Amino acid sequence: MCASKELLTEVTELKEKFNKEYNNINKKQSIADKKIQDLLHKVELHSFSASEGYKLARMIKDARLEKRFISDERSKLNKIKRIFSFDESKYSKILSNQIQTLNNRTYTPRILKDLF
């Protein structure tokens, strides 16, 4: 396999790894959102003592901090996502065509015509 095809394969594998991580961070954000909603519904729908209220407030704070961290990571990944917004099958086809063109090329002498 030629170096350019190997490189395209490596980039494609890296893109797949990135997409898995991106999907993973989206799932984590969804879980964090649901956790916060559970806590808020507990506050809304149930009575609790002052100490239980403090514990709930602390749990909400911790959940919000977790969500903030995940959101920041997702924001960073969104910036990187633009790098991977290419269609590898399209580039693979272009690369194959270029390799085929290079393999089938011929040279016609310009000056020394009787050399060939």
Secondary structure by P-SEA (a helix, b strand, c coil): ccaaaaaaaaaaaaaaaaaaaaaaaaaaaaaaaaaaaaaaaaaacccccaaaaaaaaaaaaaaaaaaaaaaaaaaaaaaacccccccaaaaaaaaaaaaaaaaabbbbbccccccc
